[in-house]
């Protein structure tokens, strides 16, 4: 029996910042990190002297591949004026910055530090799409997955096929996820694709008219998403709008010991649950329709917090592909296995539904600069729980508990973190 784990010292979030995600020819990781860091400093209600930050941890998956630069710890220390204090790089594929967050939490909980900054960054757009795909594939178990031709669209396509066969879902259920995410994205000024599917469709129609080309006859977003010329197949059953983009971006979170949190803000968020799990590669998995690492991470976080899935009021989950959102929400206990696709179809995961998922637009629309994703999810929790999310604010007047779930590789690293506003 796994014992319940507790932090030796409470930890709170007192600041958060995030760059706008996108594809930038004129910005690199350094620029985007400064953008996120600057916003984080200004977000601290009572101010923060950067000299008070004892140490930093940053997630970065593969800038050594994308931009041929490794050893980012001292580079970050110099960029942010933090040298000679310690800065550490964490790597866990797409879960890299959540691993940085965990290390920062543990450093404070141990009593060694009082104030730390955690975050992540990635610069993926400086190479071709083919090279970006190759770089992402480094997170596969290459002798068993990469050597047979798998890339991540193929991995999650296989996952979707298995899910369909087991539970009776179909590609239209994935389109419900896509439409919901795109409806949230225009409300997020940080999103890479701030457009609804109807916005995209109408833009294509307008452009065809302006160019004197044949005008498409789509009547609604369903017509558009079913048109394989507008929404080409990537790896059946996943089409282009089921897949997250290549992105550049950075995000930062400021943590401190709970007993000094009120020195920085009267409205901190408390870290009440953290969990991490490790999963097997595809060739040894018993079932492709769940991630055992998710379930382990959830078990740890719920055990630490004393909460249950019913206590979580909203969440940001790792929707690198539309099928992933369905599986994650089941693994975390928000819905029973095989029920998430029905929940999305019924509108339960909309911002105004009983269990909002990915109010930010998710990785699908907000963007997925892999090293920055985990702490960018936490940025959304920070905004929502403090009532600062603007037009995308979840309309729950008693919003107190939110969570983030972050996946790395083919499910080899999964994390789950729970936050509370008291």
C-alpha beads as a LAMMPS data file, in Angstrom:
LAMMPS data file: protein, C-alpha beads

422 atoms
421 bonds

1 atom types
1 bond types

-500.0 500.0 xlo xhi
-500.0 500.0 ylo yhi
-500.0 500.0 zlo zhi

Masses

1 110.0

Atoms # bond

1 1 1 0.000 0.000 0.000
2 1 1 1.378 3.391 -1.001
3 1 1 1.667 5.723 1.964
4 1 1 0.257 9.217 1.869
5 1 1 2.995 11.732 1.201
6 1 1 3.109 15.278 2.541
7 1 1 5.450 18.217 2.038
8 1 1 7.576 19.051 5.054
9 1 1 6.756 22.714 4.500
10 1 1 3.911 24.395 2.635
11 1 1 4.612 25.969 -0.766
12 1 1 2.671 28.742 -2.515
13 1 1 2.560 30.332 -5.964
14 1 1 2.905 34.115 -5.740
15 1 1 3.644 35.088 -9.354
16 1 1 3.349 33.829 -12.927
17 1 1 4.328 34.967 -16.409
18 1 1 4.115 33.660 -19.935
19 1 1 5.212 34.848 -23.360
20 1 1 2.775 34.794 -26.224
21 1 1 3.191 31.421 -27.913
22 1 1 3.803 31.304 -31.650
23 1 1 6.391 30.949 -34.400
24 1 1 8.967 33.728 -34.347
25 1 1 11.625 34.520 -36.909
26 1 1 12.781 37.559 -34.927
27 1 1 12.740 36.102 -31.387
28 1 1 14.530 33.204 -29.744
29 1 1 14.369 31.420 -26.388
30 1 1 16.267 34.210 -24.666
31 1 1 13.831 36.891 -25.826
32 1 1 10.767 34.829 -24.922
33 1 1 12.160 33.906 -21.529
34 1 1 12.752 37.575 -20.690
35 1 1 9.169 38.311 -21.790
36 1 1 7.765 35.647 -19.447
37 1 1 10.109 36.615 -16.597
38 1 1 9.183 40.295 -16.852
39 1 1 5.474 39.526 -16.656
40 1 1 6.093 37.219 -13.699
41 1 1 7.846 39.996 -11.770
42 1 1 5.029 42.466 -12.449
43 1 1 2.390 39.885 -11.449
44 1 1 3.602 39.844 -7.833
45 1 1 1.030 42.057 -6.125
46 1 1 3.342 43.512 -3.479
47 1 1 6.479 43.373 -5.595
48 1 1 9.537 41.143 -5.616
49 1 1 13.214 42.020 -5.542
50 1 1 14.895 39.600 -7.978
51 1 1 17.741 39.367 -5.472
52 1 1 15.332 37.506 -3.180
53 1 1 15.084 34.581 -5.626
54 1 1 17.367 31.888 -4.208
55 1 1 17.505 29.502 -7.177
56 1 1 15.830 28.602 -10.464
57 1 1 14.836 25.445 -12.311
58 1 1 13.876 25.471 -15.993
59 1 1 12.467 22.793 -18.256
60 1 1 13.849 22.484 -21.764
61 1 1 13.462 19.372 -23.851
62 1 1 15.711 19.749 -26.842
63 1 1 17.076 23.190 -27.658
64 1 1 20.367 21.366 -28.163
65 1 1 18.657 19.865 -31.238
66 1 1 16.487 22.820 -32.356
67 1 1 19.093 25.582 -32.047
68 1 1 22.315 23.633 -31.352
69 1 1 22.758 25.090 -27.881
70 1 1 22.968 23.025 -24.700
71 1 1 23.969 23.848 -21.094
72 1 1 21.151 26.324 -20.611
73 1 1 21.445 26.745 -16.833
74 1 1 24.234 29.318 -16.824
75 1 1 22.852 30.950 -19.970
76 1 1 19.536 31.558 -18.187
77 1 1 21.400 32.796 -15.102
78 1 1 23.178 35.379 -17.246
79 1 1 20.109 36.420 -19.274
80 1 1 18.027 37.065 -16.156
81 1 1 20.824 38.631 -14.134
82 1 1 20.750 35.741 -11.705
83 1 1 24.407 34.620 -11.788
84 1 1 26.139 33.293 -9.748
85 1 1 23.114 31.747 -8.022
86 1 1 22.138 28.217 -9.123
87 1 1 20.024 27.600 -12.212
88 1 1 19.271 24.020 -13.258
89 1 1 17.849 22.615 -16.492
90 1 1 15.310 19.770 -16.272
91 1 1 14.432 17.393 -19.110
92 1 1 11.396 15.135 -19.266
93 1 1 10.307 15.626 -22.887
94 1 1 7.021 17.587 -22.925
95 1 1 6.797 17.366 -19.117
96 1 1 10.129 19.135 -18.593
97 1 1 8.881 22.284 -16.896
98 1 1 6.612 20.397 -14.514
99 1 1 9.678 18.457 -13.398
100 1 1 11.338 21.832 -12.825
101 1 1 8.299 22.846 -10.777
102 1 1 8.520 19.684 -8.660
103 1 1 12.185 20.288 -7.921
104 1 1 11.460 23.873 -6.936
105 1 1 8.631 22.768 -4.641
106 1 1 10.836 20.155 -2.982
107 1 1 13.667 22.651 -2.517
108 1 1 11.366 24.975 -0.576
109 1 1 9.639 22.130 1.287
110 1 1 13.051 20.907 2.455
111 1 1 13.756 24.257 4.061
112 1 1 16.875 24.853 1.995
113 1 1 15.396 27.766 -0.008
114 1 1 12.564 30.202 0.668
115 1 1 11.887 31.725 -2.785
116 1 1 12.557 30.045 -6.143
117 1 1 11.522 30.495 -9.737
118 1 1 10.605 27.624 -12.047
119 1 1 9.622 27.594 -15.695
120 1 1 10.434 26.395 -19.149
121 1 1 11.162 27.433 -22.710
122 1 1 11.567 25.975 -26.182
123 1 1 12.536 27.319 -29.604
124 1 1 11.159 24.827 -32.126
125 1 1 10.522 26.860 -35.261
126 1 1 14.090 27.502 -36.406
127 1 1 14.227 24.142 -38.193
128 1 1 12.035 22.583 -40.888
129 1 1 8.851 20.709 -40.025
130 1 1 10.685 17.474 -40.866
131 1 1 13.506 18.335 -38.478
132 1 1 11.070 19.409 -35.786
133 1 1 9.334 16.046 -36.102
134 1 1 12.698 14.308 -35.879
135 1 1 13.578 16.269 -32.757
136 1 1 10.293 15.420 -31.062
137 1 1 10.802 11.762 -31.949
138 1 1 13.863 11.713 -29.677
139 1 1 11.349 11.284 -26.843
140 1 1 10.296 7.904 -28.249
141 1 1 11.933 4.647 -27.171
142 1 1 13.874 4.640 -30.435
143 1 1 14.945 0.968 -30.703
144 1 1 11.338 -0.171 -30.290
145 1 1 9.150 2.730 -31.436
146 1 1 11.249 4.960 -33.671
147 1 1 12.822 2.141 -35.658
148 1 1 9.410 0.954 -36.884
149 1 1 8.497 4.405 -38.159
150 1 1 6.488 5.826 -35.296
151 1 1 6.353 9.575 -34.807
152 1 1 3.985 11.168 -32.316
153 1 1 1.026 11.551 -34.714
154 1 1 1.330 7.814 -35.363
155 1 1 1.541 6.999 -31.657
156 1 1 -1.617 8.919 -30.820
157 1 1 -3.391 7.675 -33.949
158 1 1 -2.792 4.124 -32.726
159 1 1 -4.065 5.202 -29.322
160 1 1 -7.220 6.629 -30.908
161 1 1 -7.867 3.442 -32.903
162 1 1 -7.556 1.360 -29.745
163 1 1 -9.886 3.720 -27.876
164 1 1 -12.472 3.605 -30.663
165 1 1 -12.372 -0.197 -30.755
166 1 1 -12.762 -0.540 -26.993
167 1 1 -15.367 2.131 -26.294
168 1 1 -17.271 2.745 -29.523
169 1 1 -16.125 6.318 -30.149
170 1 1 -15.386 7.631 -33.651
171 1 1 -13.519 10.517 -35.339
172 1 1 -16.447 12.896 -34.892
173 1 1 -15.996 12.654 -31.141
174 1 1 -12.457 13.982 -31.587
175 1 1 -13.864 16.905 -33.559
176 1 1 -15.945 17.854 -30.513
177 1 1 -12.693 18.325 -28.598
178 1 1 -11.239 20.419 -31.425
179 1 1 -14.280 22.698 -31.662
180 1 1 -14.372 23.228 -27.888
181 1 1 -10.665 24.111 -27.718
182 1 1 -10.933 26.533 -30.634
183 1 1 -13.937 28.214 -28.996
184 1 1 -11.780 28.988 -25.939
185 1 1 -8.665 30.124 -27.797
186 1 1 -9.856 33.527 -29.137
187 1 1 -10.354 34.609 -25.531
188 1 1 -6.691 33.980 -24.701
189 1 1 -4.312 36.767 -25.774
190 1 1 -1.344 34.386 -25.371
191 1 1 -2.723 31.744 -27.754
192 1 1 -0.898 30.843 -30.948
193 1 1 -4.178 30.180 -32.811
194 1 1 -6.827 32.523 -31.356
195 1 1 -9.534 31.492 -33.812
196 1 1 -12.679 29.404 -33.661
197 1 1 -13.141 26.804 -36.387
198 1 1 -15.864 29.055 -37.818
199 1 1 -13.334 31.919 -37.905
200 1 1 -10.895 29.740 -39.831
201 1 1 -13.620 28.572 -42.196
202 1 1 -14.925 32.065 -42.921
203 1 1 -11.394 33.346 -43.490
204 1 1 -10.849 30.644 -46.116
205 1 1 -14.136 31.537 -47.823
206 1 1 -13.277 35.241 -47.836
207 1 1 -9.823 34.583 -49.273
208 1 1 -11.262 32.426 -52.056
209 1 1 -13.686 35.203 -53.006
210 1 1 -10.952 37.839 -53.026
211 1 1 -8.776 35.688 -55.277
212 1 1 -11.593 34.827 -57.659
213 1 1 -11.280 31.142 -56.831
214 1 1 -14.136 28.642 -56.457
215 1 1 -15.915 29.447 -53.200
216 1 1 -16.146 26.506 -50.795
217 1 1 -19.672 25.429 -49.851
218 1 1 -19.059 24.700 -46.174
219 1 1 -22.115 25.567 -44.052
220 1 1 -20.631 25.070 -40.589
221 1 1 -17.539 23.873 -38.722
222 1 1 -18.529 20.252 -39.205
223 1 1 -18.491 20.643 -42.988
224 1 1 -15.099 22.289 -42.725
225 1 1 -13.535 19.668 -40.450
226 1 1 -14.833 16.823 -42.621
227 1 1 -13.253 18.314 -45.750
228 1 1 -9.893 16.561 -46.079
229 1 1 -8.595 19.348 -48.331
230 1 1 -9.171 21.900 -45.578
231 1 1 -8.376 19.476 -42.765
232 1 1 -5.977 16.916 -44.243
233 1 1 -5.381 13.499 -42.766
234 1 1 -2.125 13.272 -40.783
235 1 1 -2.316 9.724 -39.409
236 1 1 -5.767 8.123 -39.455
237 1 1 -7.965 8.986 -37.653
238 1 1 -6.088 12.164 -36.716
239 1 1 -6.475 15.124 -39.051
240 1 1 -4.583 18.392 -38.977
241 1 1 -6.992 20.036 -36.541
242 1 1 -6.524 17.157 -34.102
243 1 1 -2.835 18.019 -33.736
244 1 1 -0.994 20.680 -31.761
245 1 1 1.384 23.039 -33.622
246 1 1 5.127 23.610 -33.582
247 1 1 5.653 26.517 -31.199
248 1 1 8.142 28.861 -29.562
249 1 1 7.526 30.189 -26.071
250 1 1 8.416 30.475 -22.395
251 1 1 6.655 30.503 -19.036
252 1 1 7.638 31.218 -15.400
253 1 1 6.184 30.556 -11.948
254 1 1 7.363 32.153 -8.683
255 1 1 7.212 29.905 -5.611
256 1 1 7.811 30.636 -1.947
257 1 1 7.307 29.106 1.468
258 1 1 3.707 29.443 2.640
259 1 1 4.676 31.294 5.802
260 1 1 6.060 34.218 3.798
261 1 1 3.562 34.175 0.895
262 1 1 1.629 37.150 2.296
263 1 1 4.774 39.238 1.971
264 1 1 4.227 39.045 -1.781
265 1 1 0.462 38.824 -2.255
266 1 1 -2.781 38.569 -0.315
267 1 1 -4.047 36.101 -2.928
268 1 1 -1.517 33.247 -3.247
269 1 1 -2.239 29.788 -4.616
270 1 1 -1.275 26.843 -2.451
271 1 1 0.375 23.709 -3.855
272 1 1 -1.745 20.971 -2.301
273 1 1 -0.958 17.962 -4.467
274 1 1 1.871 16.863 -6.758
275 1 1 2.408 13.495 -8.379
276 1 1 4.610 11.902 -10.996
277 1 1 4.530 8.525 -12.678
278 1 1 6.646 6.592 -15.171
279 1 1 5.156 4.517 -17.978
280 1 1 6.285 1.707 -20.185
281 1 1 7.011 2.126 -23.907
282 1 1 4.309 1.068 -26.328
283 1 1 5.623 -2.436 -26.993
284 1 1 5.231 -3.446 -23.346
285 1 1 1.920 -1.690 -22.617
286 1 1 -1.012 -3.953 -21.859
287 1 1 -3.598 -1.446 -23.099
288 1 1 -3.206 1.648 -25.279
289 1 1 -6.362 3.292 -23.950
290 1 1 -4.822 4.639 -20.742
291 1 1 -1.489 5.866 -19.377
292 1 1 -0.349 4.058 -16.240
293 1 1 1.962 6.986 -15.440
294 1 1 -1.091 9.282 -15.329
295 1 1 -2.825 7.019 -12.856
296 1 1 0.252 6.832 -10.654
297 1 1 0.696 10.626 -10.731
298 1 1 -2.983 11.104 -9.866
299 1 1 -2.745 8.602 -7.009
300 1 1 0.188 10.516 -5.499
301 1 1 -1.399 13.949 -5.901
302 1 1 -4.815 12.951 -4.586
303 1 1 -3.183 11.155 -1.671
304 1 1 -1.077 14.171 -0.767
305 1 1 -3.974 16.616 -1.020
306 1 1 -6.670 14.481 0.568
307 1 1 -8.875 15.442 -2.393
308 1 1 -10.757 13.317 -4.891
309 1 1 -11.466 13.853 -8.607
310 1 1 -14.851 15.331 -7.666
311 1 1 -13.078 18.136 -5.791
312 1 1 -11.216 19.369 -8.892
313 1 1 -13.244 22.208 -10.418
314 1 1 -11.298 22.670 -13.653
315 1 1 -8.079 21.450 -15.252
316 1 1 -5.519 22.008 -17.955
317 1 1 -4.558 18.666 -19.499
318 1 1 -1.966 17.717 -22.093
319 1 1 -3.989 17.678 -25.330
320 1 1 -1.070 17.300 -27.730
321 1 1 -3.650 15.467 -29.851
322 1 1 -7.423 15.537 -29.376
323 1 1 -7.560 11.884 -28.304
324 1 1 -5.112 12.643 -25.482
325 1 1 -7.566 14.997 -23.767
326 1 1 -10.155 12.216 -23.581
327 1 1 -7.750 9.685 -22.112
328 1 1 -6.198 12.060 -19.594
329 1 1 -9.548 13.140 -18.162
330 1 1 -10.431 9.493 -17.663
331 1 1 -7.072 8.578 -16.121
332 1 1 -7.429 11.444 -13.633
333 1 1 -10.867 10.227 -12.581
334 1 1 -12.911 13.128 -13.945
335 1 1 -14.829 10.663 -16.089
336 1 1 -15.083 6.874 -16.075
337 1 1 -13.072 4.950 -18.706
338 1 1 -14.840 5.217 -22.044
339 1 1 -17.068 8.089 -20.912
340 1 1 -14.994 11.203 -21.696
341 1 1 -15.995 11.370 -25.357
342 1 1 -19.650 11.396 -24.298
343 1 1 -18.946 14.109 -21.719
344 1 1 -17.360 16.362 -24.336
345 1 1 -20.267 15.782 -26.735
346 1 1 -22.669 16.798 -23.963
347 1 1 -20.754 20.022 -23.308
348 1 1 -19.566 19.047 -19.827
349 1 1 -15.985 20.231 -20.497
350 1 1 -16.855 23.661 -21.886
351 1 1 -15.850 26.752 -19.922
352 1 1 -19.453 27.083 -18.726
353 1 1 -19.834 23.358 -18.117
354 1 1 -19.517 21.501 -14.813
355 1 1 -15.933 20.364 -15.525
356 1 1 -14.084 22.908 -17.718
357 1 1 -11.059 21.440 -19.474
358 1 1 -8.397 23.569 -21.196
359 1 1 -9.980 26.982 -20.807
360 1 1 -6.731 28.350 -22.268
361 1 1 -7.399 26.663 -25.612
362 1 1 -5.064 23.843 -24.627
363 1 1 -1.891 22.787 -26.391
364 1 1 -3.974 22.436 -29.539
365 1 1 -4.666 26.174 -29.836
366 1 1 -2.583 27.934 -27.191
367 1 1 0.526 26.222 -28.594
368 1 1 3.024 23.649 -27.386
369 1 1 6.628 24.845 -27.016
370 1 1 7.334 21.586 -25.247
371 1 1 9.705 22.754 -22.495
372 1 1 7.341 25.584 -21.539
373 1 1 4.059 23.697 -21.543
374 1 1 3.819 22.441 -17.962
375 1 1 4.311 25.804 -16.281
376 1 1 2.185 27.491 -18.985
377 1 1 -0.662 25.254 -17.818
378 1 1 -0.013 26.533 -14.286
379 1 1 -0.142 30.102 -15.584
380 1 1 -3.733 29.420 -16.662
381 1 1 -4.570 28.028 -13.219
382 1 1 -3.034 31.166 -11.662
383 1 1 -5.157 33.436 -13.843
384 1 1 -8.390 31.503 -13.336
385 1 1 -8.152 31.004 -9.564
386 1 1 -7.332 34.694 -9.046
387 1 1 -10.236 35.765 -11.275
388 1 1 -7.886 37.426 -13.764
389 1 1 -8.639 35.436 -16.923
390 1 1 -10.726 38.169 -18.515
391 1 1 -13.277 37.052 -21.112
392 1 1 -12.250 33.410 -20.747
393 1 1 -12.844 33.424 -16.983
394 1 1 -14.677 30.289 -15.913
395 1 1 -18.104 31.464 -14.666
396 1 1 -17.922 29.717 -11.299
397 1 1 -18.161 32.264 -8.487
398 1 1 -16.547 29.849 -6.030
399 1 1 -13.566 28.680 -8.071
400 1 1 -11.028 27.358 -5.570
401 1 1 -9.307 24.212 -6.865
402 1 1 -7.635 23.662 -10.240
403 1 1 -5.184 21.119 -11.589
404 1 1 -2.668 20.517 -14.369
405 1 1 -1.683 17.270 -16.079
406 1 1 1.450 17.115 -18.233
407 1 1 2.727 14.189 -20.340
408 1 1 6.188 13.487 -21.733
409 1 1 7.057 11.119 -24.560
410 1 1 4.648 8.267 -25.258
411 1 1 3.454 8.496 -21.660
412 1 1 6.799 7.687 -20.082
413 1 1 6.616 10.752 -17.813
414 1 1 3.298 12.028 -16.490
415 1 1 2.639 14.605 -13.788
416 1 1 -0.422 15.885 -11.974
417 1 1 -0.468 19.018 -9.795
418 1 1 -3.319 20.449 -7.712
419 1 1 -3.622 24.088 -6.617
420 1 1 -5.973 25.735 -4.141
421 1 1 -7.061 29.317 -3.491
422 1 1 -7.901 29.723 0.186

Bonds

1 1 1 2
2 1 2 3
3 1 3 4
4 1 4 5
5 1 5 6
6 1 6 7
7 1 7 8
8 1 8 9
9 1 9 10
10 1 10 11
11 1 11 12
12 1 12 13
13 1 13 14
14 1 14 15
15 1 15 16
16 1 16 17
17 1 17 18
18 1 18 19
19 1 19 20
20 1 20 21
21 1 21 22
22 1 22 23
23 1 23 24
24 1 24 25
25 1 25 26
26 1 26 27
27 1 27 28
28 1 28 29
29 1 29 30
30 1 30 31
31 1 31 32
32 1 32 33
33 1 33 34
34 1 34 35
35 1 35 36
36 1 36 37
37 1 37 38
38 1 38 39
39 1 39 40
40 1 40 41
41 1 41 42
42 1 42 43
43 1 43 44
44 1 44 45
45 1 45 46
46 1 46 47
47 1 47 48
48 1 48 49
49 1 49 50
50 1 50 51
51 1 51 52
52 1 52 53
53 1 53 54
54 1 54 55
55 1 55 56
56 1 56 57
57 1 57 58
58 1 58 59
59 1 59 60
60 1 60 61
61 1 61 62
62 1 62 63
63 1 63 64
64 1 64 65
65 1 65 66
66 1 66 67
67 1 67 68
68 1 68 69
69 1 69 70
70 1 70 71
71 1 71 72
72 1 72 73
73 1 73 74
74 1 74 75
75 1 75 76
76 1 76 77
77 1 77 78
78 1 78 79
79 1 79 80
80 1 80 81
81 1 81 82
82 1 82 83
83 1 83 84
84 1 84 85
85 1 85 86
86 1 86 87
87 1 87 88
88 1 88 89
89 1 89 90
90 1 90 91
91 1 91 92
92 1 92 93
93 1 93 94
94 1 94 95
95 1 95 96
96 1 96 97
97 1 97 98
98 1 98 99
99 1 99 100
100 1 100 101
101 1 101 102
102 1 102 103
103 1 103 104
104 1 104 105
105 1 105 106
106 1 106 107
107 1 107 108
108 1 108 109
109 1 109 110
110 1 110 111
111 1 111 112
112 1 112 113
113 1 113 114
114 1 114 115
115 1 115 116
116 1 116 117
117 1 117 118
118 1 118 119
119 1 119 120
120 1 120 121
121 1 121 122
122 1 122 123
123 1 123 124
124 1 124 125
125 1 125 126
126 1 126 127
127 1 127 128
128 1 128 129
129 1 129 130
130 1 130 131
131 1 131 132
132 1 132 133
133 1 133 134
134 1 134 135
135 1 135 136
136 1 136 137
137 1 137 138
138 1 138 139
139 1 139 140
140 1 140 141
141 1 141 142
142 1 142 143
143 1 143 144
144 1 144 145
145 1 145 146
146 1 146 147
147 1 147 148
148 1 148 149
149 1 149 150
150 1 150 151
151 1 151 152
152 1 152 153
153 1 153 154
154 1 154 155
155 1 155 156
156 1 156 157
157 1 157 158
158 1 158 159
159 1 159 160
160 1 160 161
161 1 161 162
162 1 162 163
163 1 163 164
164 1 164 165
165 1 165 166
166 1 166 167
167 1 167 168
168 1 168 169
169 1 169 170
170 1 170 171
171 1 171 172
172 1 172 173
173 1 173 174
174 1 174 175
175 1 175 176
176 1 176 177
177 1 177 178
178 1 178 179
179 1 179 180
180 1 180 181
181 1 181 182
182 1 182 183
183 1 183 184
184 1 184 185
185 1 185 186
186 1 186 187
187 1 187 188
188 1 188 189
189 1 189 190
190 1 190 191
191 1 191 192
192 1 192 193
193 1 193 194
194 1 194 195
195 1 195 196
196 1 196 197
197 1 197 198
198 1 198 199
199 1 199 200
200 1 200 201
201 1 201 202
202 1 202 203
203 1 203 204
204 1 204 205
205 1 205 206
206 1 206 207
207 1 207 208
208 1 208 209
209 1 209 210
210 1 210 211
211 1 211 212
212 1 212 213
213 1 213 214
214 1 214 215
215 1 215 216
216 1 216 217
217 1 217 218
218 1 218 219
219 1 219 220
220 1 220 221
221 1 221 222
222 1 222 223
223 1 223 224
224 1 224 225
225 1 225 226
226 1 226 227
227 1 227 228
228 1 228 229
229 1 229 230
230 1 230 231
231 1 231 232
232 1 232 233
233 1 233 234
234 1 234 235
235 1 235 236
236 1 236 237
237 1 237 238
238 1 238 239
239 1 239 240
240 1 240 241
241 1 241 242
242 1 242 243
243 1 243 244
244 1 244 245
245 1 245 246
246 1 246 247
247 1 247 248
248 1 248 249
249 1 249 250
250 1 250 251
251 1 251 252
252 1 252 253
253 1 253 254
254 1 254 255
255 1 255 256
256 1 256 257
257 1 257 258
258 1 258 259
259 1 259 260
260 1 260 261
261 1 261 262
262 1 262 263
263 1 263 264
264 1 264 265
265 1 265 266
266 1 266 267
267 1 267 268
268 1 268 269
269 1 269 270
270 1 270 271
271 1 271 272
272 1 272 273
273 1 273 274
274 1 274 275
275 1 275 276
276 1 276 277
277 1 277 278
278 1 278 279
279 1 279 280
280 1 280 281
281 1 281 282
282 1 282 283
283 1 283 284
284 1 284 285
285 1 285 286
286 1 286 287
287 1 287 288
288 1 288 289
289 1 289 290
290 1 290 291
291 1 291 292
292 1 292 293
293 1 293 294
294 1 294 295
295 1 295 296
296 1 296 297
297 1 297 298
298 1 298 299
299 1 299 300
300 1 300 301
301 1 301 302
302 1 302 303
303 1 303 304
304 1 304 305
305 1 305 306
306 1 306 307
307 1 307 308
308 1 308 309
309 1 309 310
310 1 310 311
311 1 311 312
312 1 312 313
313 1 313 314
314 1 314 315
315 1 315 316
316 1 316 317
317 1 317 318
318 1 318 319
319 1 319 320
320 1 320 321
321 1 321 322
322 1 322 323
323 1 323 324
324 1 324 325
325 1 325 326
326 1 326 327
327 1 327 328
328 1 328 329
329 1 329 330
330 1 330 331
331 1 331 332
332 1 332 333
333 1 333 334
334 1 334 335
335 1 335 336
336 1 336 337
337 1 337 338
338 1 338 339
339 1 339 340
340 1 340 341
341 1 341 342
342 1 342 343
343 1 343 344
344 1 344 345
345 1 345 346
346 1 346 347
347 1 347 348
348 1 348 349
349 1 349 350
350 1 350 351
351 1 351 352
352 1 352 353
353 1 353 354
354 1 354 355
355 1 355 356
356 1 356 357
357 1 357 358
358 1 358 359
359 1 359 360
360 1 360 361
361 1 361 362
362 1 362 363
363 1 363 364
364 1 364 365
365 1 365 366
366 1 366 367
367 1 367 368
368 1 368 369
369 1 369 370
370 1 370 371
371 1 371 372
372 1 372 373
373 1 373 374
374 1 374 375
375 1 375 376
376 1 376 377
377 1 377 378
378 1 378 379
379 1 379 380
380 1 380 381
381 1 381 382
382 1 382 383
383 1 383 384
384 1 384 385
385 1 385 386
386 1 386 387
387 1 387 388
388 1 388 389
389 1 389 390
390 1 390 391
391 1 391 392
392 1 392 393
393 1 393 394
394 1 394 395
395 1 395 396
396 1 396 397
397 1 397 398
398 1 398 399
399 1 399 400
400 1 400 401
401 1 401 402
402 1 402 403
403 1 403 404
404 1 404 405
405 1 405 406
406 1 406 407
407 1 407 408
408 1 408 409
409 1 409 410
410 1 410 411
411 1 411 412
412 1 412 413
413 1 413 414
414 1 414 415
415 1 415 416
416 1 416 417
417 1 417 418
418 1 418 419
419 1 419 420
420 1 420 421
421 1 421 422
